[in-house]
Amino acid sequence: MQRRLAERNSKISSFHVMELLRRAKQLEAQGIDVIHMEIGEPDFPTPRTIIEAGIKHLKTGAVKYTPAAGLPELQNKIAAFYLQEHGITVDQRRIFVTPGASGAFLLAFGVSLNPNEEVLMADPCYPCNSNFSTLFGGITKSIPVDANSHYQLTAQQIKAHWSSSSKGALIASPSNPTGTLINPEELKKAINTVNNLGGCFYSDEIYHGLVYDQKAVTALKYSDNVFIINSFSKYFGMTGWRIGWLIVPDEFIEATEKLAQNIYIATSTQSQYAALAAFDDTTLTELEYRRSEFAARRNFLYENLLRIGFEIPIKPEGAFYIYANCKKFTDDSHQFASDLLESEGLAITPGIDFGKHEAHHMLRFSYTTSIAIMKVAMQRLEHFINKRSL
Ligand SMILES: Cc1ncc(COP(=O)(O)O)c(C=O)c1O
């Protein structure tokens, strides 16, 4: 029987790192020790306070649908967080609790993007964001970025690449894979540029809690006319709970509610009750401790990769990634990553997963593992490089 895959499937790119992960699991099954620095997931468990809040609710048995936009108490806590962290008042009706940032993107693009409309994105960027726009028939306009703009789109680039088919621009700060932040002045200019062009500005702020030397600035500081995508996954350590949030401009509230009701009815109820504890002082104290641990890991990895001979033109300011140039060692980072896994049991992600620009020279290292383990990882990496140069 002929299969009838929808055409859009051919436009959705697959993650090369998944193949690497599959191979890593095979090696582990053979008893080989693999160090995982390819995964974008913190090694810390979900904080106890959050788990207990989830269990407490589960025990009531009242695990029913919530309103599509989320539990009002949770919307309220998210709004309070913006006031406390950024001094910004957000109308609770604009906040939607979603199944992760991924769910937030589905809604944001679903309510704003028509087929064949373009979304401007940096190359490199997190590939799923581009695939979400493709799912709605949108077209990603990838714009090569470099260290000069901290690997972020600039207002100038947005203006230069804007066309009659452009609908919006997406900025993820800190970025995955580069871990770099947009400069606040540049963020403001980029938002104003998109708004003046009549487009939609999408701000992926999922790594906001994980910034080490300064505070991340939310796009909401400069305009209410923006989509904010955020999540409990990374800073709050809740990847598997599938919960995040979206903040929409006023005129999108009704449409977003309707779409949420239809696509997934509501975000997981126990996860929402668990997330109510995410902003408690005890939880935040624990999360701040973890943030300082991530900062120490970043420093360790950054210094060691430089010492080994990787190029990292700017020190990443956030997330848990270092995007390093390996041109001193190879012109094929994909092969390099695959050989490194086979011969040393060290898994990292090749640049081709994040775009085309300079991708064959780039590797993403995640510091989602302890310094003690990363010490071993660095020995393996050096051993691998030394062996190649013999
Ligand atoms: C930049 C970025 N945005 C969005 C997501 C989606 O995260 P989640 O759906 O777990 O909230 C990720 C996950 O790695 C990411 O790196």
The ligand as an ORCA input file, in Angstrom:
! r2SCAN-3c Opt
* xyz 0 1
  C      16.370     27.489     22.536
  C      15.341     26.469     22.931
  N      14.043     26.780     22.796
  C      13.095     25.895     23.118
  C      13.389     24.634     23.604
  C      12.263     23.687     23.959
  O      12.231     23.389     25.309
  P      11.002     22.782     26.125
  O       9.937     22.425     25.167
  O      11.543     21.617     26.886
  O      10.549     23.845     27.076
  C      14.729     24.254     23.753
  C      15.108     22.911     24.237
  O      16.258     22.505     24.243
  C      15.744     25.209     23.414
  O      17.048     24.931     23.540
*
